[in-house]
Amino acid sequence: MDAYSDERIARATLGWLCEPGDSRLRKLLAEHGPVETFDMLSVRGVPFVARSEIRHLPVSRLWGKAAAAVDEARRGEGRVVIPTDPDWPTGLRDLDGGEPVCLWARGPAPIPRQAASVTIVGSRASSNYGNHVAADLAAQLSGNGWTVMSSGALGIDGAVLRATLAVDGDAVAVLPCGLDQLHPHQHRGLFERLAGDGLLLSVWPPSARPNLQRAVANQTLLAALTAGTVVVEASLRSRAMQAVRQAIDLGRVGMVVPGPVTSAVSAGCHEMLRTEPRVRPVAHVDHVLADLTPQPGSEPDEGGGAGDGDA
């Protein structure tokens, strides 16, 4: 189909149809490229597994709905970013499952360089102490030229994004859902402001709803997109700990802010500090800046690790 011969449209369509990380799709893309893979699935009938929201639809209807969704995205306020774009986050190449087919973005800000970006995440049931520490770190890192990323969840993540916007810093929310399914609903105002002044980013296409599996995978994406991850408050079972573990495993800097020893929402932070020798304890912005290298404005090396390329 001539209408789908463009790589961007092919990738966006495949990204709309399949769950990110789909192993069969990844293999087809590696062997045939996006345009031929699109042709194999749409014309030659090569089987594929549709993502959960659309799995109930007959195959004959899937392609029309995919084309309509991609066309709507092209005509709307968002954009589709693909690996051949100059601002594609090269840190995503370090992911075990391979880089995503595409990214969905909304907002005026460009996708920031990995070497000049930091992730700050933490507990959804955060304390006043945690919110204060996280907001202060975000504001001061922004003042030092760093882009601040978080998930947009309740608690620490929302505090981080609000504080960054408050000082006119570069804020990016990486969401575990389609950009038309903004979640949590309590942060819709925050997300709309990010869409106007910052950036909303997702590996999931329009209509993809948030769920636990996607929320966990999103922590890995946050770790891959930035030079380092800071956790401010996390219980023993908090998803935020996944982000700092993934950051360390990906060769990024993993940092944890200690909290009161009596606080359950800091128990995960304390356990990580006790058991993981590669994690860095940080108490204020100078500690974070000392651990994050290279500094913004320096030339990052090509390849993996904390100094990797653009993101």
Long-range contacts (C-beta under 8 A, 24 or more apart in sequence): 1-39, 1-42, 1-43, 3-67, 4-35, 4-38, 4-42, 4-67, 5-35, 6-35, 7-33, 7-34, 7-35, 7-82, 7-84, 8-80, 8-82, 8-102, 9-70, 9-74, 10-34, 10-35, 10-37, 10-38, 11-80, 11-82, 11-101, 11-102, 12-70, 12-73, 12-80, 12-82, 12-102, 12-205, 13-38, 13-63, 13-66, 13-67, 13-70, 14-38, 14-41, 14-101, 14-102, 15-80, 15-100, 15-101, 15-102, 15-104, 15-203, 15-205, 16-66, 16-69, 16-70, 16-205, 16-206, 16-207, 17-41, 17-48, 17-50, 17-51, 17-54, 17-62, 17-66, 18-48, 18-49, 18-50, 18-51, 18-101, 19-49, 19-51, 19-52, 20-100, 20-101, 20-203, 20-204, 20-217, 21-97, 21-98, 21-100, 21-217, 22-48, 22-49, 23-97, 24-48, 24-49, 25-101, 26-97, 26-98, 29-101, 30-98, 34-82, 34-101, 51-208, 52-211, 53-207, 53-208, 53-209, 54-207, 69-205, 69-206, 69-207, 72-206, 73-104, 73-206, 77-106, 77-195, 78-104, 78-105, 78-106, 78-179, 79-104, 79-105, 79-106, 80-104, 80-105, 81-105, 81-111, 86-310, 87-111, 87-310, 88-310, 89-114, 89-224, 89-225, 89-310, 89-311, 90-114, 90-308, 90-309, 90-310, 90-311, 91-224, 91-225, 91-226, 91-250, 91-304, 91-308, 91-309, 91-311, 92-221, 92-224, 92-225, 92-311, 93-304, 94-224, 94-250, 94-251, 94-304, 94-308, 95-220, 95-221, 95-224, 95-250, 100-203, 103-201, 103-202, 103-203, 104-178, 104-179, 104-201, 104-202, 104-203, 104-204, 104-205, 104-206, 105-179, 105-199, 105-200, 105-201, 105-202, 106-179, 106-195, 106-199, 106-200, 107-194, 107-195, 107-196, 107-197, 107-198, 107-199, 107-200, 108-196, 108-197, 108-198, 108-199, 109-170, 109-172, 109-197, 109-198, 109-199, 110-199, 111-172, 111-199, 111-201, 111-310, 111-311, 112-147, 112-149, 112-170, 112-172, 112-311, 113-147, 113-300, 113-309, 113-310, 113-311, 114-225, 114-226, 114-227, 114-300, 114-308, 114-309, 114-310, 114-311, 115-227, 115-294, 115-296, 115-298, 115-300, 115-306, 115-307, 115-308, 115-309, 115-310, 115-311, 116-145, 116-146, 116-147, 116-227, 116-296, 116-297, 117-146, 117-147, 117-148, 117-149, 117-172, 117-225, 117-226, 117-227, 117-311, 118-146, 118-147, 118-148, 118-149, 118-226, 118-227, 118-228, 118-229, 118-230, 118-288, 118-292, 119-148, 119-149, 119-150, 119-222, 119-223, 119-225, 119-226, 119-228, 119-229, 119-230, 119-243, 119-247, 120-148, 120-149, 120-150, 120-156, 120-157, 120-160, 120-229, 120-230, 120-231, 120-232, 121-150, 121-151, 121-153, 121-156, 121-157, 121-160, 121-219, 121-222, 121-229, 121-230, 121-231, 121-232, 121-240, 121-243, 122-155, 122-156, 122-157, 122-231, 122-232, 122-233, 122-234, 122-238, 122-240, 123-155, 123-156, 123-232, 123-233, 123-234, 123-235, 123-238, 123-240, 123-265, 124-153, 124-154, 124-155, 124-156, 124-157, 125-155, 125-235, 125-265, 126-155, 126-156, 126-159, 126-232, 126-233, 126-265, 127-233, 127-259, 127-263, 127-265, 129-233, 129-259, 129-260, 129-263, 130-155, 130-156, 130-159, 130-232, 130-233, 130-259, 130-265, 130-266, 131-155, 131-156, 131-159, 133-232, 133-233, 133-257, 134-159, 134-160, 134-163, 134-232, 134-233, 135-159, 135-160, 135-162, 135-163, 136-163, 136-285, 137-230, 137-232, 137-257, 137-284, 137-285, 137-288, 138-163, 138-164, 138-169, 139-163, 139-164, 139-166, 139-167, 139-169, 140-285, 141-169, 141-285, 141-288, 141-289, 142-167, 142-168, 142-169, 142-170, 142-171, 143-167, 143-169, 144-285, 144-289, 144-296, 145-295, 145-296, 145-297, 146-170, 146-292, 146-296, 147-171, 147-172, 147-226, 148-172, 149-173, 149-174, 149-222, 149-225, 149-226, 150-174, 150-222, 151-175, 151-176, 151-215, 151-218, 151-219, 151-222, 152-183, 152-184, 152-187, 152-190, 152-191, 152-194, 153-184, 153-215, 154-184, 154-186, 154-187, 155-233, 156-232, 156-233, 156-240, 158-187, 158-190, 161-190, 161-194, 161-198, 162-190, 164-198, 165-190, 165-193, 165-194, 165-197, 165-198, 170-198, 170-199, 171-197, 171-198, 171-199, 172-198, 172-199, 172-200, 172-201, 173-198, 173-199, 173-200, 173-201, 174-201, 174-202, 174-218, 174-221, 174-222, 174-225, 175-200, 175-201, 175-202, 175-204, 175-210, 175-218, 176-202, 176-204, 176-210, 176-211, 176-214, 176-215, 176-217, 176-218, 177-202, 177-204, 177-208, 177-209, 177-210, 177-214, 178-202, 178-204, 178-205, 178-206, 178-207, 178-208, 178-209, 179-206, 180-206, 180-207, 181-206, 181-207, 181-208, 181-209, 181-210, 183-209, 183-210, 215-239, 216-242, 219-243, 219-246, 220-246, 223-247, 223-250, 223-252, 224-250, 224-252, 225-311, 226-252, 226-311, 227-252, 227-253, 227-292, 227-293, 227-306, 227-307, 228-252, 228-253, 228-254, 228-255, 228-288, 228-291, 228-292, 228-306, 229-253, 229-254, 229-255, 230-255, 230-256, 230-257, 230-282, 230-288, 231-255, 231-256, 231-257, 231-268, 231-269, 231-272, 232-257, 232-269, 233-257, 233-259, 233-263, 233-265, 233-266, 233-269, 234-265, 234-266, 234-267, 234-268, 234-269, 234-272, 235-264, 235-265, 235-267, 235-268, 236-267, 236-268, 236-271, 237-268, 238-265, 238-268, 240-268, 241-268, 241-272, 244-272, 244-279, 245-276, 248-276, 248-278, 248-279, 250-304, 251-304, 251-305, 251-306, 252-305, 252-306, 253-280, 253-291, 253-292, 253-293, 253-306, 254-278, 254-279, 254-280, 255-279, 255-280, 255-281, 255-282, 255-287, 255-288, 255-291, 256-280, 256-281, 256-282, 257-281, 257-282, 257-283, 258-283
